[in-house]
């Protein structure tokens, strides 16, 4: 499959845009899709995994929008991938067509929605059989729940993938790309559905309970593609990730998002239009939702890394960055989910700048996305261990700018001292 340059996205036969089956999908083309998972950065990982699976299974991936989440996109809106990332450039870089659900079916994309009133008037509900990677490891054999089918007016019946797709024989939830690709092939599909392995079916829609609806062959879909690897668990956090190397690194921000990041940086440095933005190290300090992961016998100060740990890592990164004679000193820009004013005062006392969406009036303009774009611009980066937002920022700084990166460990007193 090549990359189409026509107005109609390649892989579609548009009757614009009410139904899935028999209207917008080409009979001789196979597709694959999935839903979101737990936040913007996790969604990004899921969507890159989806694209990779599409390539190796010879199917066109259909990307869902990013799920409504005010902390990331400002308003409770389902935002198209192409609103944030340059989808045509990504498709060209990997030489594979990529679609979005907004190409396939009408829905309330890129606008504020209330989940109880999320279906666009005039759009009919479609029934769709999907695979579930989560039901196989869930104790109740339930699929992973998502708001996306409701937004897209889809009634889903899930069938568990066979255990042969698992990466290991443990309780770890990871499945393999090769295992999933195999059940998307004719012979593998027959084997997966022939009853030789225990399969479970379920639906989140009461009206669909008890319905037998096999996973669709033309439009293959999965409830969750977060825990998927080629060879090892948590490959995204390792030095070699095939999905990052082949897909993720090519997903650049759109000119609009880059423009918003430029606008913010110029305001932060009090620069006029056209002035050169100085070199800076970006720091991502995740705190608020990590507090729930702290051992109960430790105080938050004992569990979460102190600012001094980040200060030490910033000094390490700064020592590697080369500054030409006459260049201004390397600045530091911090992004964090911390809300405590006294903590931010301590950040300011270090001479570090920070991303304040209230002051900059960008709360309604993709705050988490602007953070991600700015973090990727660093000449170096310091992140928080176990944060996927730090993980992806780390990879972008290394790949896009050849910059040094470090992560600060946490979880017990002195965790980052060794």
N, C-alpha and C positions, 0 to 999 in steps of 0.2 A: 504494500500500500504506500502510495506517495503522499505528499502533503498538498492539499488542494489550495488553490488561490482564488477560487470562485466565491461568489457571494453566499451560495448555499454550502454549508460545511460538508466536507467529504464524508460519505457514509450515511447521508440522510436523503430521504425523498420527501421533502417537506410539503405537508398539506396544512401547515401552520395552525396550530400546534395543540390540538386538543387531545389526541389520543397517542398511545405508544404503538400498540400492535396494529399492523396493517395500514398505517398512515405515514408515519415519519421514519420508520426504519426500513432499510433496503432488505429485500428478501434474501439476497445472496451475500449479506454481510453479517458477521457475528459481533456482538458487543459484550461489555462487562462493566458493571457498576458496583458501588457500595455506598455506605452512609457515613456520617461523621462520627468522631469519637473524642469527647472530653477536651475541648479547647482548640484554639486556632493552630498552635504549633503541632499538636497531635493530629489535627485534621490534615495539616500539610503533609505529615509523614504518611498518613493513610492514603492521601490522594497520589503521592509519589509511588507508594506501593501498588496502588491500583493501576497506574500507568505502566509500571514495570510488568505487572501480571498481564496486562493487555498485550504488551509487545511479545512476551514469550509464549502467549497462548494464541497469538495472531487474531486478536480481537480489538476493536476500537473501544477505548475506555470512555465512559461518560461520567464526568466529574459532577458530584452534587455541589451545591453551594456550601460555603462555610456556615455552620449553624449559628442561629441567633445567640449572641453573647455580648452584652453591653460593654464588658471590660475590654473586649478586643475591638469591636467595630463601632462602639459608641452608642448605637441604638440597637433595639432588638430586631435586627434584620438578618435575612439570609443573603449573604453576599457572594456573588459569583466569583469563582477562582480568577477569572480574567479581569475582574475589577482590581485585583491586587497584584497578580503576576502576569507577565507578558506571555500569554498562551500561544500566539502565533510563533513567537521566537522560540519557545520551548519545543513546539511541534516540529519546527524546522531543524532545530539542533539535534533532535533524536530521530528525525526522519520517520515520524509516525503520526497519523492523524489523531487528534484528541477532540472530543466533544464535551459539552456541558449539558446539564439537564435543561437549562434555559433554551438550548437548541432543539430540544426534543418535546417538551411539554410545557404548556402555560402554567404559571404559578406566581406567587407573590415574591418575586426575586428582587433583591436590592431595595426593599422598602420595609418600614416598620410593620411588624405583624404581632397579633395576639394569637397564641397557639390554639385557643378555643375557636378562633375565627380565622384560620390560616388558609383555607381553600379558596382559590379564586372563583368567583361566581361563573357558571357556565362550563366549568371543567368537569368532565365525567370521571368517576372513580374507575381505576383499572385494577384488575386482579393480576397478581404476579407471584410466581413461585420462586423462592430464593434459597440459597445455601446459607447455613449458619456455621461459622467456625467456633462460635462461643458455646453453643448448646452441647457440644461434645465434652467440654470441660466444666460446664455449670452443673452444680449438684442437682438442680431441678430440671435440667435439660431444656433450659429456656434460652432463646436467642438474645443477643444484645439489643436493647431497646434504643430507638432513635426517633427523633421528631421528624426526620426527613420524609418518610412515607406519608405522614399526615399532610405535610406541606405540599407534597406532590400528588395527593389524592390517590394513593396506592394502597390497596388491601393486600397484605403480604401473608403468605404461608411459608414458613421456614422448614427446611429439611436439614438435619445435621450432616455435616461432611463426614466421611468415613475416617476411622482412626488411622488409616494408612497415610493420611495427610499430615499427621503430627511430626514435629521435629524430633521429639524424644518420647520415651515411654513413661515419663514422669507426669506430675500434675501441671507442669509448665504449660501455659496456653499456646505457645508458638506452634504454628503450622508452617509448612514449607511452600515456597513458590512452585516448585516442581510438582508437589502433591496437589495443589489447587489447579495448576494448569492441566494435570492429567485428567481430572474429573470434568474439565471443560472440553476434552477431546471425546470423539464418539465412543471408542472402546472403553475409555476410563469412566465415562458417564454411565454406560451400561453396567459395568462392574460395580460402581458405587451404588446403583439403585436396584441391583438384582437380589438384595436381601441376604447376601452372604455376610454382611456386617450389620450390627445393630444401629438403626437409624431412628431418629425421633422427629416428629413434626409438631409445629405449634404456630399460633398466630396471636398477635396482641389485639386483634379485632374480634370482638365477640361474635359478630356475624360470620366470621370466617372459621371459627373453631369447629373442628370435625371435618372440614373440607380437605380432601386429598388433592393437592395441587403440586405436581412435581416441579422441581426447579426448572425455570424456563431455559431452553437451549439457545435460542437466538439472543435474548437479552439475559445473560447470566448475571446474577447479583449475589452479593454477600453481605451479611449483617455487619461484619467487622473485619477490616484488613489492617489492623494495627499490629497484632502479634504475628507477623509473617517474616520469615527469614529465608535466606538461601542456604546457609550452612550452620549458623551459630545463633544463640539467643542474643537479643538486643544488639543486632549488627549496627544499627545507627550510631550506637555509642562506641563502637570500635573503630580502629584506624582504617579498616577496609570495609566499606559498605557498598555493595554493587548498586543498590537503589540510589544512594546519594551520588555515587560517581557517574552513573549513567543517566539519571533523571534529575535528582534534586539540585545539583549544582547548576543546571541549565535553567532553573526556574527563577528568573530575575524579576524584580519589581517593575511594575509599569511606569512609564514616564510620569504619570500623574502622582503615583505614590512617591517616586523619587523627588518630584517637585515639592510635595508637601514636606518631605524630610529636609530638603534644601531650605525651604522657607523657615522651618523650625530652627535649624542650625544657625541660620543668619540672625534670627532673633536672639538665640541663646548667646551668640558671640557679639551681638550688637554691630552687625555688619550690614553695609548697604548692598544692594543688588549688584552682582558682578565682582564683589570683593572676594579674595581667596579665603576659603575656610581653612583654618590652621589644622595641623595634625592633631588627632586626639585618640586616646584609648577609651574604649567603651566598656562599661561594667554593668552586668546584670546581676542584681541581688534579689533572689526570690526568698520571701520570708512568710507572708501571711498564711497561705494554705499549707506550707511546710510545718507550721506549728502543730498541726494535728498529727504529724508523723513522729513527733518527739516522744521519747520514753517518758512515762508518767512520773518516774522518780527523778527526772532532771528538770531544772528550771529552764525557761526559754533562753536565758543568757548562757546557760551551760550547753544547750543543745544547738542553737543556731550560731553560725560563725560570727565572731565579732568583726567590726569594721577594720580592726588592726590586721586581720587575716587578709582581707581584700587589699588593704594598703600595701602589705608586703608583696602580694602577687602583682599588683599594679607596678610596683618598683621593679620587679623582675622583668615584666613585659616592656616597660619604658627603657630599661637598660639595653634591650635588643634593638629597639627602633632607632634607625639612623636619622639624625637631624642635620641638615646642611648648615654651614656657618651662616649666621644672620637670620635663620628661621626662628620663629617664636617657639617657646618651650611647648612640649606636648601637653595638651589639656586632658582632663578626665571628665567624661560624661557618664552619669549613673542613671539607670532605669531600674525601678523596683516597684513591687506591689505593696510595700510598707506604707501604712497610713499615719503612723505615730509622728507627730510634729517634732518631738525632741530628737528622734532618730535622724530625721532629715536635717535638723540643726547641726548634728554631729557630722553629717556628710558635708555640709557647707563649711564647717570649721576646718576640714581637710583641704579646702580650696577647690573642691570638686563641683562641677556644675551638675544639675539634674533635670530630668525631663518632667516638667510640671504641666499637665494638660489643662488644668484649671486656669492657671495664669495665662497660658498661651491660647486659651479658648479652643482647644482641639479635642475636648472631651467627646464631642459629637462627630469628630472626623477621624475615625479609625485609630483610636489611641494605641492599642496594642500593635497594630500594623505599622504605625509610624515608629513606635519603639523598635520593632524588629528591623525596619529599614535603616534607622540610625545606628543600631547596634552593629549592623553588617558593614557600616562605613568605617569602623575603627581601624586605625593603623595597627592596633593590637586589641586584644579582648581578654577580659577576666569574667568568668561566669560562676554560677553556682552548680555544684555537682548534683546530679539526679534531676535537673530541670531540663526538659526538652527544649524550652526556649533558649536556654544557654547553650545546649548541645548544637542546635542548628545555627545559632549566631557564631559559635566557635568555628563550625565548618565553613560558613560564608566568609569570615575574616581570613581564614587560612587559604581557601580556594580563590576567592575573588581579589584579595589584596595581598596575598602572600605574607600575612601578618602573624606575629606570635600570639599564642593564646594559652591561658591557664585556667584551671577551675579550682574553686575553694571547696574543700570538703567540710562536712558538718555532721551532727548527730550525737556527738559526745564532746566533753571538754578537751580542747586542744586537738581536735580531729585533723586540722590542717597544718599542724606543726611538724609532722614527720616528713 
